[in-house]
Amino acid sequence: MACAVSRSGSGEQACGCPAVRASALSLSAADCARVEAEACRPPKDAGVPVTQWSCALLSAQVLRNGIEASESSVRRILRRAALQPHRQKMWLTSQDDEFRDKRDDVLHVYYDTPTDEHIICLDEKTGMQALERRYADLPMRPGQPVRREFEYIRHGTLTLMGAFDVRRGKLFGFVSEDHNSLTFVDLLNVVDACYPEGDGHIICDNLSAHDTDDVLDWFDEHPRWKRHFTPKHASWLNQIECAFSILHARVLARGSFVSKDELREALYAYMLWHNQTDQPFHWTYRPASWSTNRGRTSGGRN
C-alpha cells in the first residue's frame, strides 16, 4: 500500500513522519565539532557513570548541551570523524631505563649481522593446556561456521622451549613439563648442537631464568654465542613471539587433546610441517628516531 505524501511548511511528510530528518541536515560545523569533542571526553567527566559512550548516550548528552542530534546523526558524525568510543587498544609502557639501547641492539642484530653468523630467538611458550572438548564439534555448513561445545576437560599443561632461526624461518625446540634456568640451558645446548660451526647471536627476554649463574656459565663456555636482551615489556621485538602467535592460532586455539602426550605430538608435528613450508618474516620495523641511513640494509628480509 502506497503512503500518502504531502508537503507543508514544516517539510515533506510521509505517513506522518518527516521524509528528511531535520536534525540530520541542520547541524552546523560548530555543532558537529562539539559532538566530536564530547565523544572524546570521558563520560564520568560529564556526570554519566559509564566507561564509554554509546551513540544513544552521546545523543542524550549533547541534547542536554543544547544540540538536537539524533542517535543516527551522532553515529554519522562519529563515523565521518573516525571516532570509535566503543573500541579500545591496549598498550604497555616499558619502564626500562635502557629501552632505546636494548631495542637498537636487537634491531641491529636483525639488520646488520654478517650473513655467515646465526641469529636465533629463544623463548618459552608456557601454560599450553591439553584441553579435550567434551563433545565433538559440529562441522561447518553453508551459511554456518563450525560450532563448538563450550565444556572441556583439562589434562594438564606443557611448555614449549622454543627457538626460531631468523634467517631461515625455522622453529624448533622441545616440549617440557616445566621451565626454569636449567631447562633454558638445555635449550641453549640444543641450539649449540644444531649450529656446530660459526658465530651466532641469541635474542631473549628479561625473564629471570635467562640470567642466572648457570646461564652465565654457559655463555662463558660458549664464547661464539653472544646474548642480546629485549627491553622490558617489549617482547614483540623477539621474532619468536610472531612464530608462537601463529602456532597458537593454527594448533592450540581450536585443538582438542585427550592427553598431554597428544598435545606434545601435535606440537612436534606442527614444527616439522612449519619448517617445510614457512619462510622468514619480512621484518621492517625501524624506529622513527633512526636517521635515513642508520641501520639500513638493502633488504628487509633476513
Secondary structure, DSSP 8 states (H G I E B T S, - for coil): ----EEEETTEEEETTEESS-HHHHH--HHHHHHHHHHHTS-GGGGT--SSS--HHHHHHHHHHTT----HHHHHHHHHHTT--TT----------TTHHHHHHHHHHHHHHS-TTSEEEEEEEEEEEEEEEESS--B--BTTB--B--S-EEEEEEEEEEEEEETTTTEEEEEEES--SHHHHHHHHHHHHHH--SS-EEEEE---GGGSSHHHHHHHHH-TTEEEEE--TT-GGGSTHHHHHHHHIIIIITT---SSHHHHHHHHHHHHHHHHHH----B-----TTS-SSTT--S-SB-
